[in-house]
Amino acid sequence: MKHGKISYKYRLAFTLGFTALTHNAMAQVSNGDFENWQQNQPSNWTTIDSGISLSATSDRVKSGQTAAQVTVNTGTQSNTDLLQQVTVQAGQSYTFSTWVYHTQGGVRARLVIDGYHGYSDPFTLNQWQQISHTYTASANATINVGLRFYDVSSFNGSEVVYIDNFQPTTTAPPPPSTGCQANTLNLSLTTDNYGSETSWTLTNSSSTQVASGNSYASNQTYTESLCLSDDSYTFTIFDNYGDGMCCNYGNGSYSLTSPDGTLASGSSFTSQQQHTFAIGNDNGGGTPTDPAEYYASTAGLTGYALKSQLHSIISTHQSQGYSAIWQFIDQSERDNYFEQDNSVLDRYSEKPNTTDSINYVAVTNQCGSYRVEGDCYNREHSFPKSWFGGKVEPMNSDIHHIFATDGFVNSKRSNFPFGEVANASYISSNGSKLGNASSSLNYTGTVFEPIDQFKGDFARAYFYMATRYESVISSWQNNTTYSDAVLNGTSNQVFEPWVVTMLLRWHQVDPVDNIERARNQAAHEYQGNRNPFVDHPEFVQQIW
């Protein structure tokens, strides 16, 4: 096992391996790696309920040669147990853990350790995740150990989950004191098939690098303990090939934790991912999350000076990568406002005042291919990606301008500008239109017009893009015919006069509502920045 090269600006302790366990304290899970099978059943697993079926698989494996493919065929929880019995000794502590791999997001797994403990995250799709529980035996006993599977709202009656590497360990004696009198953080890093591509750095508020790691082996798990002073820090993880750590070439992941919780975690990104956090009683001067404090530095500013200051506030967001947008949609783009049916909120087919013609089930109805409206939903760059040069980060995955939309309608919209239609050549089920621009726009050409309910949402997304990418957006004007029609080649006004006039009108006729406020908060939690024009609609008039 190779170890990263670590800087010791602050005291840094590196821990690895396992403390030897005495045999009589070990609670042994038999066939926890699912390598042994008899008549298509995993050996030594004594309870396999009727609502699940198991088979050996080598397609998705966390360790060894095989894993268990579990097909859940019922929402009745009492019929979904996978268990065996192990012996524990009074006063001993045991850490039980297993790895779970979700494919659709309609079920979740829960540990059974003499009772029920913790859940897997059903929305973490197509990658391995670990769930664990530490159990202290109150008496010498034989207990049930295993998993129970639960359905969630998007369960369609049958779903496949993979499990592997169900392991026990006893709680090791406390490690020798490292002399750390400050804050102890723990880094866990699992590499993918190309571990040498992964590296990381940790810098403090003075941009001084205090720790780092690189030269990792492939498909290995590393743990490190860091001793850090009170301050604010930036943890940055890199992949020098540009495809992150998951999931095309293995299932890598990372997490940085403190006694108070997780400070940074992830797996899917492109070339790098940043996480900024503060530790210590004074909060280390970290970025405040209260909106009033978030915008405190804009006090007294107006015009383009205000816009530039907002740019400084929101310009260091943490790109999660384009594939992670599916998870954001599944968790934060649901219809809890109109029909309140928890379907995907699609702004190109949603009918605010009547029953929708089209309803999408999260995950199940992701695109995919499409032939007509209603086939599937996808991820719409409301500010077309061709305008900023294609699949370029961080614009390509910036959630503030990406919405769930019908795939077919999205293809009709293409990279045409938003506008107001005089004569429609296409109308979607909710009244979104494609056609010739109205003469009142002072623009001649094809435009796409969303329904009134969402015009303000898209306008504020455009004001966000003009602000977040203030330092580069002036160079996008000549990328396409349509970006030239919309952008004026400046970094201050950004848009052509006809666009400014229209966006201001849309902003006024469709004010900020609870849908946008909730989405803005979710986006902040997801990638670490906010849309100022949702929090402070008055900023629009003060700037434009």
Backbone torsions as a table, in degrees:
resi	resn	phi	psi	omega
1	MET	NA	127.1	177.3
2	LYS	-89.3	153.3	177.8
3	HIS	-119.7	148.2	178.2
4	GLY	-65.4	155.2	175.1
5	LYS	-83.6	122.7	-167.0
6	ILE	-118.1	132.4	175.0
7	SER	-86.1	146.5	-176.2
8	TYR	-117.8	48.5	176.4
9	LYS	-59.7	-43.5	169.0
10	TYR	-108.6	167.5	178.7
11	ARG	-63.3	131.2	-174.6
12	LEU	-134.3	127.0	177.5
13	ALA	-108.5	140.0	-179.3
14	PHE	-117.0	124.9	-178.8
15	THR	-122.4	143.4	178.6
16	LEU	-157.1	167.3	175.3
17	GLY	78.1	-169.7	-176.7
18	PHE	-130.9	142.9	173.0
19	THR	-74.8	136.4	-179.1
20	ALA	-61.3	138.9	-178.2
21	LEU	-108.4	138.4	174.8
22	THR	-70.1	145.1	-173.2
23	HIS	-61.2	-39.5	-174.0
24	ASN	-74.8	-6.9	177.7
25	ALA	-99.4	-7.1	-173.8
26	MET	-81.5	129.4	170.0
27	ALA	-97.2	106.1	-169.7
28	GLN	-91.5	117.7	170.7
29	VAL	-83.5	121.5	-177.2
30	SER	-84.3	133.5	179.0
31	ASN	56.6	38.3	178.7
32	GLY	-68.3	-16.8	177.8
33	ASP	-93.8	2.0	175.3
34	PHE	54.9	40.9	177.3
35	GLU	-90.5	-22.5	-174.4
36	ASN	-110.6	127.9	-176.4
37	TRP	-135.3	145.0	174.4
38	GLN	-135.0	123.2	-178.8
39	GLN	50.9	46.3	176.8
40	ASN	61.6	26.1	174.2
41	GLN	-126.7	141.3	179.5
42	PRO	-70.7	128.9	-179.1
43	SER	-59.6	143.6	173.1
44	ASN	74.7	-1.8	172.3
45	TRP	-92.1	110.0	-164.6
46	THR	-89.5	-20.5	178.8
47	THR	-122.9	113.8	174.2
48	ILE	-128.4	101.5	-171.1
49	ASP	-68.9	165.2	-173.6
50	SER	-70.4	-18.8	-177.9
51	GLY	-84.0	-1.8	177.4
52	ILE	-130.9	152.9	172.4
53	SER	-131.2	145.5	-174.6
54	LEU	-121.0	150.7	171.8
55	SER	-152.7	153.5	177.7
56	ALA	-77.7	143.1	178.4
57	THR	-141.3	145.8	173.1
58	SER	-112.8	3.7	-178.0
59	ASP	-74.8	-40.1	179.4
60	ARG	-129.2	104.6	-173.7
61	VAL	-128.4	132.9	174.8
62	LYS	-85.3	-40.4	178.2
63	SER	-153.6	159.0	-179.2
64	GLY	73.7	-152.7	-175.4
65	GLN	-102.7	-27.7	-176.6
66	THR	-137.6	158.2	171.9
67	ALA	-129.1	175.0	177.8
68	ALA	-100.2	124.7	171.5
69	GLN	-92.5	117.9	-177.3
70	VAL	-108.8	121.0	175.2
71	THR	-102.8	117.2	-179.9
72	VAL	-93.5	121.7	-174.0
73	ASN	-116.5	10.4	-178.3
74	THR	-150.7	151.9	173.0
75	GLY	-94.2	4.1	179.4
76	THR	-83.6	108.4	-169.8
77	GLN	-61.7	-35.1	-176.3
78	SER	-69.4	-6.0	179.2
79	ASN	-109.9	20.6	-173.2
80	THR	-128.2	27.3	-178.4
81	ASP	-87.5	142.4	169.8
82	LEU	-127.4	108.6	-167.8
83	LEU	-137.2	160.0	162.6
84	GLN	-146.8	169.4	-179.1
85	GLN	-109.0	139.0	176.3
86	VAL	-130.7	157.4	-178.8
87	THR	-99.4	133.9	178.7
88	VAL	-124.1	159.2	-178.3
89	GLN	-115.7	141.7	-177.7
90	ALA	-54.4	133.8	176.5
91	GLY	84.7	-10.1	179.8
92	GLN	-88.8	145.5	176.1
93	SER	-108.5	140.3	-176.9
94	TYR	-133.0	134.0	175.3
95	THR	-102.7	111.7	177.6
96	PHE	-99.6	138.5	179.9
97	SER	-150.8	157.1	173.4
98	THR	-151.0	163.4	178.6
99	TRP	-108.1	137.1	-175.6
100	VAL	-127.0	143.0	-178.2
101	TYR	-131.3	111.1	-178.7
102	HIS	-94.9	144.2	-177.0
103	THR	-112.2	-24.6	-176.3
104	GLN	-130.4	-29.7	179.3
105	GLY	95.7	12.7	-178.5
106	GLY	-97.2	-7.4	177.3
107	VAL	-137.7	160.3	174.8
108	ARG	-134.0	155.5	-179.3
109	ALA	-106.1	144.9	179.2
110	ARG	-131.1	133.6	178.9
111	LEU	-67.2	140.6	169.9
112	VAL	-113.1	110.9	177.2
113	ILE	-133.8	83.0	-174.4
114	ASP	53.8	40.2	-173.5
115	GLY	138.3	-175.5	-173.0
116	TYR	-108.9	132.1	-172.1
117	HIS	-144.4	114.3	168.9
118	GLY	70.6	158.0	179.5
119	TYR	-127.7	153.8	164.6
120	SER	-76.3	162.9	176.6
121	ASP	-92.9	109.8	-175.7
122	PRO	-67.6	-17.0	-177.1
123	PHE	-90.4	-4.0	172.5
124	THR	-87.1	96.9	-169.1
125	LEU	-101.4	148.8	170.6
126	ASN	57.6	36.5	173.7
127	GLN	-159.1	154.6	179.6
128	TRP	-77.9	140.8	172.5
129	GLN	-133.7	150.4	-177.4
130	GLN	-108.6	136.5	170.7
131	ILE	-121.3	145.1	-175.0
132	SER	-150.2	163.0	176.9
133	HIS	-154.2	135.2	175.4
134	THR	-96.9	125.0	-173.0
135	TYR	-118.9	130.1	175.9
136	THR	-109.8	121.5	-176.8
137	ALA	-76.5	130.1	178.3
138	SER	-88.4	-14.2	-179.8
139	ALA	-157.6	163.4	170.8
140	ASN	-65.8	124.4	-173.6
141	ALA	-160.4	167.4	169.7
142	THR	-111.6	123.0	-173.2
143	ILE	-121.1	158.3	172.9
144	ASN	-79.8	135.7	177.7
145	VAL	-134.6	135.8	178.5
146	GLY	160.8	-141.7	-175.2
147	LEU	-139.5	151.6	167.3
148	ARG	-127.0	142.0	-176.3
149	PHE	-109.0	134.5	-176.5
150	TYR	-120.3	139.3	174.9
151	ASP	-83.2	152.2	171.9
152	VAL	-121.2	-175.6	-166.3
153	SER	-60.7	-28.2	-176.5
154	SER	-94.7	10.2	179.8
155	PHE	-65.0	129.0	-175.4
156	ASN	-105.7	14.0	176.9
157	GLY	105.3	-18.3	177.5
158	SER	-159.6	129.5	-178.3
159	GLU	-152.6	146.5	-177.7
160	VAL	-101.6	132.9	173.5
161	VAL	-128.1	145.0	176.9
162	TYR	-111.9	142.1	177.1
163	ILE	-133.8	150.7	-179.1
164	ASP	-161.1	159.6	169.6
165	ASN	57.4	54.3	175.5
166	PHE	-81.0	111.2	-170.4
167	GLN	-129.1	148.6	168.4
168	PRO	-110.8	150.6	167.3
169	THR	-142.7	152.4	170.8
170	THR	-84.7	157.2	176.0
171	THR	-69.6	119.5	-177.9
172	ALA	-70.8	156.6	174.2
173	PRO	-58.8	153.1	179.2
174	PRO	-53.9	137.2	180.0
175	PRO	-67.5	157.1	177.2
176	PRO	-55.1	145.5	-178.7
177	SER	-61.2	133.7	176.9
178	THR	-90.6	-3.2	-177.0
179	GLY	77.9	11.5	-178.6
180	CYS	-74.2	116.3	177.9
181	GLN	-103.7	7.4	-177.4
182	ALA	-111.1	-122.4	-175.7
183	ASN	-117.5	128.8	180.0
184	THR	-98.9	124.5	175.7
185	LEU	-116.4	151.6	180.0
186	ASN	-122.0	128.7	177.0
187	LEU	-108.4	126.6	171.8
188	SER	-116.4	127.2	-176.4
189	LEU	-135.1	121.2	175.2
190	THR	-110.5	123.6	-176.6
191	THR	-85.8	160.0	175.6
192	ASP	-92.6	-157.9	-177.9
193	ASN	-68.5	-11.7	-178.4
194	TYR	-129.1	67.8	-175.7
195	GLY	-61.1	-28.5	-178.0
196	SER	-67.1	-16.8	179.0
197	GLU	-78.5	-15.1	-173.5
198	THR	-93.5	135.6	172.4
199	SER	-150.6	168.2	179.4
200	TRP	-152.0	157.9	174.2
201	THR	-136.3	155.8	173.3
202	LEU	-130.5	121.4	-179.3
203	THR	-120.4	152.0	179.2
204	ASN	-94.7	-171.4	-174.8
205	SER	-66.3	-16.4	176.5
206	SER	-94.5	10.4	-179.1
207	SER	64.7	21.9	175.6
208	THR	-88.1	129.5	179.2
209	GLN	-74.0	123.1	-177.8
210	VAL	-108.3	-15.1	177.4
211	ALA	-161.9	157.5	177.9
212	SER	-161.9	167.1	176.5
213	GLY	-152.7	144.8	176.1
214	ASN	-162.9	-171.2	178.9
215	SER	57.3	47.3	-178.5
216	TYR	-88.4	150.3	172.8
217	ALA	-80.3	163.9	-178.5
218	SER	-82.8	145.9	173.7
219	ASN	53.1	46.2	176.7
220	GLN	-127.6	153.5	175.7
221	THR	-109.1	129.2	179.8
222	TYR	-117.9	143.0	173.2
223	THR	-127.6	138.0	179.9
224	GLU	-137.1	145.3	177.8
225	SER	-112.7	126.0	-176.0
226	LEU	-115.1	137.1	177.8
227	CYS	-109.9	113.2	-171.1
228	LEU	-129.1	145.9	175.7
229	SER	-76.0	162.8	173.7
230	ASP	-58.5	126.9	-179.9
231	ASP	179.0	178.8	168.8
232	SER	-103.8	145.3	-172.0
233	TYR	-135.3	157.0	172.0
234	THR	-124.5	117.1	174.6
235	PHE	-96.5	124.1	-179.4
236	THR	-124.3	126.4	175.9
237	ILE	-110.5	140.2	-173.2
238	PHE	-121.7	148.8	166.6
239	ASP	-130.2	114.3	-171.0
240	ASN	-75.5	-6.8	173.8
241	TYR	-92.5	-20.4	175.4
242	GLY	92.6	17.1	-179.7
243	ASP	-123.0	21.5	175.7
244	GLY	64.9	-156.3	-176.3
245	MET	-115.6	-0.7	-176.1
246	CYS	-159.7	140.0	17.9
247	CYS	-138.6	11.2	-177.7
248	ASN	-74.1	-28.4	-176.1
249	TYR	-132.2	61.0	-178.5
250	GLY	104.0	179.2	-173.2
251	ASN	-125.8	67.7	177.1
252	GLY	-79.6	161.3	177.2
253	SER	-165.5	168.2	177.4
254	TYR	-147.6	154.0	172.7
255	SER	-151.9	138.6	176.8
256	LEU	-119.6	119.6	-173.0
257	THR	-126.1	155.5	172.6
258	SER	-124.0	173.5	176.6
259	PRO	-59.5	-19.9	-179.1
260	ASP	-91.6	-6.7	179.8
261	GLY	140.6	-168.6	-177.0
262	THR	-84.1	129.7	178.9
263	LEU	-98.5	-30.4	-179.3
264	ALA	-157.3	140.8	176.1
265	SER	-161.7	160.2	177.3
266	GLY	162.6	-175.9	178.4
267	SER	-160.5	-41.5	-177.3
268	SER	-94.1	115.4	174.5
269	PHE	-157.9	-173.1	179.4
270	THR	-104.9	-106.2	-178.2
271	SER	-81.9	-30.7	-179.7
272	GLN	-158.7	160.4	176.9
273	GLN	-141.1	131.4	-179.3
274	GLN	-112.7	144.8	173.6
275	HIS	-134.3	125.6	178.5
276	THR	-109.4	134.6	-178.1
277	PHE	-152.6	165.3	178.0
278	ALA	-124.6	145.9	174.8
279	ILE	-130.1	150.0	-179.7
280	GLY	111.4	162.9	-174.8
281	ASN	-66.4	-25.7	-177.8
282	ASP	-91.0	7.4	-179.4
283	ASN	66.1	6.4	169.6
284	GLY	60.4	13.5	-179.1
285	GLY	71.7	22.5	-178.7
286	GLY	-69.2	171.4	-178.7
287	THR	-66.5	123.5	179.0
288	PRO	-70.3	149.2	178.8
289	THR	-102.2	-13.0	175.8
290	ASP	-71.3	124.9	-175.6
291	PRO	-55.2	-34.4	-180.0
292	ALA	-62.1	-42.0	177.5
293	GLU	-75.3	-34.6	-177.2
294	TYR	-55.4	-38.5	-177.1
295	TYR	-105.3	15.5	-174.4
296	ALA	-58.0	-33.5	-175.9
297	SER	-73.6	-5.1	179.7
298	THR	-91.2	-1.6	-175.8
299	ALA	-54.6	128.4	176.6
300	GLY	83.6	-4.4	-178.1
301	LEU	-93.0	147.4	174.1
302	THR	-141.8	174.9	175.4
303	GLY	62.0	-151.8	-175.0
304	TYR	-72.1	-18.6	173.2
305	ALA	-65.2	-39.1	175.4
306	LEU	-63.9	-44.4	179.9
307	LYS	-60.2	-42.4	-179.6
308	SER	-66.1	-37.2	177.9
309	GLN	-69.1	-38.2	175.3
310	LEU	-62.6	-38.8	176.1
311	HIS	-56.6	-44.3	-180.0
312	SER	-62.0	-34.5	-177.6
313	ILE	-72.9	-40.5	-170.2
314	ILE	-103.2	1.7	-168.4
315	SER	-86.7	2.4	-179.8
316	THR	-114.4	36.9	-178.6
317	HIS	-68.3	159.6	-173.8
318	GLN	-99.5	99.0	-179.4
319	SER	-60.7	129.9	-178.9
320	GLN	-97.4	-6.2	-177.7
321	GLY	90.5	152.0	-172.8
322	TYR	-66.0	-36.9	-177.5
323	SER	-66.6	-26.8	-178.8
324	ALA	-71.1	-12.9	-178.8
325	ILE	-63.9	-30.9	176.7
326	TRP	-56.8	-42.7	-178.6
327	GLN	-66.3	-40.3	177.4
328	PHE	-60.3	-44.6	179.1
329	ILE	-60.1	-46.0	-177.8
330	ASP	-60.7	-34.4	-175.1
331	GLN	-94.6	-28.1	-167.6
332	SER	-131.3	2.4	179.1
333	GLU	-119.0	60.2	-178.4
334	ARG	-114.5	153.1	178.0
335	ASP	-81.7	88.1	174.2
336	ASN	-108.8	20.1	-171.2
337	TYR	-128.5	-37.5	-175.3
338	PHE	-100.7	-85.7	175.3
339	GLU	-78.9	-16.3	177.9
340	GLN	54.5	43.9	-178.4
341	ASP	-105.5	6.8	177.9
342	ASN	66.0	14.5	173.2
343	SER	-73.5	169.5	177.1
344	VAL	-67.7	131.2	179.5
345	LEU	-82.5	100.7	-177.0
346	ASP	-101.2	112.3	-175.3
347	ARG	-71.3	-9.5	179.0
348	TYR	-100.1	-5.2	176.1
349	SER	-134.7	-9.4	179.4
350	GLU	-64.2	131.6	175.6
351	LYS	-108.0	103.5	-173.1
352	PRO	-63.8	-28.5	-170.6
353	ASN	-110.5	5.0	179.8
354	THR	-155.7	-180.0	-177.5
355	THR	-69.6	133.7	179.4
356	ASP	-66.1	142.0	172.1
357	SER	-76.4	-24.9	-174.6
358	ILE	-130.6	133.6	174.8
359	ASN	-131.0	134.9	-178.8
360	TYR	-113.7	133.6	173.8
361	VAL	-87.7	127.7	-178.5
362	ALA	-56.0	141.8	180.0
363	VAL	72.5	-56.1	-175.3
364	THR	-56.9	-40.2	-173.7
365	ASN	-101.8	22.4	175.7
366	GLN	-65.8	146.9	173.1
367	CYS	-75.4	149.7	-11.8
368	GLY	93.1	177.2	174.3
369	SER	-109.1	163.1	-176.4
370	TYR	-149.0	150.2	176.8
371	ARG	-122.4	-32.3	-179.5
372	VAL	-139.7	166.6	174.5
373	GLU	-60.8	137.2	179.9
374	GLY	102.1	-5.6	-179.0
375	ASP	-72.9	-40.1	-175.4
376	CYS	-172.0	167.1	175.2
377	TYR	-113.1	153.8	177.7
378	ASN	-139.3	-164.9	-173.6
379	ARG	-107.7	107.3	-174.5
380	GLU	-92.6	119.2	169.3
381	HIS	-77.2	100.1	-179.9
382	SER	-61.0	-31.5	169.4
383	PHE	-98.9	99.9	-167.4
384	PRO	-53.1	138.8	-175.6
385	LYS	-66.6	-26.2	177.6
386	SER	-63.5	-26.1	-179.4
387	TRP	-67.3	-32.4	-179.6
388	PHE	-104.5	13.0	170.7
389	GLY	106.5	9.4	177.3
390	GLY	102.2	-146.3	-174.4
391	LYS	-79.3	65.7	-176.7
392	VAL	-107.5	128.4	177.5
393	GLU	-91.2	150.3	6.9
394	PRO	-89.4	-0.2	-175.6
395	MET	-61.3	-38.0	-173.2
396	ASN	-64.1	-24.3	-178.2
397	SER	-120.6	14.0	-178.6
398	ASP	-72.9	110.2	-170.7
399	ILE	-66.6	-19.2	-177.5
400	HIS	-67.7	-16.3	177.0
401	HIS	-122.3	10.8	-178.5
402	ILE	-113.5	126.1	-175.1
403	PHE	-128.5	155.0	172.6
404	ALA	-73.5	127.2	178.8
405	THR	-145.2	158.0	174.9
406	ASP	-57.7	129.7	-176.0
407	GLY	-61.1	-40.9	-178.0
408	PHE	-69.2	-43.1	179.3
409	VAL	-66.3	-38.0	176.8
410	ASN	-59.7	-39.8	179.0
411	SER	-67.5	-33.4	175.6
412	LYS	-65.9	-41.7	179.1
413	ARG	-62.2	-39.7	178.7
414	SER	54.4	-134.2	177.8
415	ASN	-113.7	26.4	175.0
416	PHE	-67.7	151.7	176.2
417	PRO	-66.1	154.1	164.2
418	PHE	-68.1	149.2	179.2
419	GLY	-172.8	-165.9	177.9
420	GLU	-119.7	127.0	-167.9
421	VAL	-91.6	134.9	173.4
422	ALA	-89.5	-53.3	-179.5
423	ASN	-126.9	115.4	-174.0
424	ALA	-84.3	133.9	171.0
425	SER	-97.0	-14.4	177.1
426	TYR	-153.2	139.3	176.3
427	ILE	-133.0	127.3	179.2
428	SER	-78.7	176.2	-175.5
429	SER	-63.6	-24.8	179.2
430	ASN	-102.0	3.9	175.8
431	GLY	101.1	4.6	172.7
432	SER	-66.2	142.1	-168.8
433	LYS	-126.3	149.0	168.4
434	LEU	-123.4	133.8	179.2
435	GLY	171.6	-167.9	-179.8
436	ASN	-68.8	140.5	-178.9
437	ALA	-67.6	145.0	174.2
438	SER	-64.7	143.2	-179.2
439	SER	-62.9	-22.4	-178.9
440	SER	-69.6	-14.9	-179.9
441	LEU	-77.3	-18.8	-171.4
442	ASN	62.7	34.9	175.6
443	TYR	-140.7	136.5	178.6
444	THR	-112.6	120.3	-179.8
445	GLY	157.1	-178.1	178.9
446	THR	-84.8	135.9	178.9
447	VAL	-135.6	163.3	175.9
448	PHE	-117.0	131.7	-176.4
449	GLU	-119.3	111.6	173.5
450	PRO	-72.7	167.5	179.6
451	ILE	-70.9	160.6	-174.4
452	ASP	-56.8	-34.9	-176.4
453	GLN	-56.2	-29.3	-173.4
454	PHE	-116.7	5.7	-178.3
455	LYS	-63.7	-40.1	178.5
456	GLY	-65.4	-36.0	177.8
457	ASP	-57.8	-47.4	-178.3
458	PHE	-70.8	-36.0	177.8
459	ALA	-61.2	-45.6	-178.8
460	ARG	-70.0	-28.0	172.6
461	ALA	-64.7	-38.1	178.7
462	TYR	-69.8	-40.4	176.4
463	PHE	-63.3	-36.5	175.7
464	TYR	-61.4	-48.1	-178.5
465	MET	-60.8	-39.8	179.0
466	ALA	-63.1	-27.9	-177.5
467	THR	-91.8	-49.5	-178.6
468	ARG	-59.6	-37.9	-175.7
469	TYR	-110.0	33.1	-178.4
470	GLU	-54.2	-36.2	-173.8
471	SER	-78.3	-12.0	-176.7
472	VAL	-129.0	-14.3	-169.6
473	ILE	-67.1	-23.6	-179.8
474	SER	-64.3	-23.5	-178.5
475	SER	-84.9	-3.6	-176.2
476	TRP	-87.9	-11.5	-171.2
477	GLN	-54.2	-42.4	-172.5
478	ASN	-94.9	13.0	179.8
479	ASN	-68.8	-37.8	178.5
480	THR	-144.6	167.8	175.6
481	THR	-59.8	-39.6	-174.7
482	TYR	-79.1	-33.2	173.8
483	SER	-65.6	-33.2	176.4
484	ASP	-66.3	-34.6	179.6
485	ALA	-70.4	-27.6	-174.3
486	VAL	-98.1	-41.5	-174.7
487	LEU	-95.5	147.3	-177.6
488	ASN	-107.6	7.9	175.3
489	GLY	80.4	13.8	177.1
490	THR	-114.4	164.7	176.4
491	SER	-100.7	-4.2	-179.9
492	ASN	-99.0	-69.6	178.2
493	GLN	-71.8	-37.5	174.4
494	VAL	74.6	-49.7	-173.1
495	PHE	-101.6	153.8	172.1
496	GLU	-62.3	153.2	-177.1
497	PRO	-54.6	-38.1	-178.5
498	TRP	-65.8	-32.4	179.1
499	VAL	-72.6	-44.2	178.4
500	VAL	-57.3	-46.3	-179.2
501	THR	-60.1	-44.8	-178.9
502	MET	-67.7	-45.6	-178.8
503	LEU	-63.7	-38.6	176.0
504	LEU	-61.4	-40.1	179.3
505	ARG	-65.8	-44.6	179.1
506	TRP	-63.6	-40.4	178.0
507	HIS	-59.5	-36.6	-177.6
508	GLN	-80.0	-40.3	-175.1
509	VAL	-79.3	-21.0	177.2
510	ASP	-124.4	82.8	-176.5
511	PRO	-66.1	167.1	176.5
512	VAL	-58.8	134.9	178.3
513	ASP	-126.2	-176.7	-176.3
514	ASN	-66.7	-27.0	177.3
515	ILE	-61.3	-48.8	-179.4
516	GLU	-67.4	-39.6	-178.7
517	ARG	-62.4	-44.9	179.8
518	ALA	-65.1	-40.2	-179.9
519	ARG	-66.8	-38.8	179.4
520	ASN	-62.6	-42.3	177.8
521	GLN	-65.1	-42.1	178.1
522	ALA	-62.6	-39.8	178.7
523	ALA	-64.1	-39.7	178.3
524	HIS	-61.6	-44.2	179.2
525	GLU	-67.8	-29.2	-176.8
526	TYR	-78.9	-47.2	-174.5
527	GLN	-127.4	0.7	167.9
528	GLY	90.2	9.0	173.2
529	ASN	-140.5	168.1	-174.4
530	ARG	-120.6	162.9	169.8
531	ASN	-91.6	109.3	-175.8
532	PRO	-59.8	-26.9	-172.3
533	PHE	-83.8	-8.4	168.4
534	VAL	-86.1	-43.8	178.7
535	ASP	-69.1	-39.1	-176.7
536	HIS	-133.0	80.6	-179.7
537	PRO	-56.5	-25.8	-178.8
538	GLU	-67.2	-19.5	177.8
539	PHE	-60.5	-30.9	-177.7
540	VAL	-59.8	-51.6	179.9
541	GLN	-66.1	-35.4	-178.9
542	GLN	-67.8	-24.7	-179.5
543	ILE	-97.3	-48.6	-172.9
544	TRP	-105.2	NA	NA
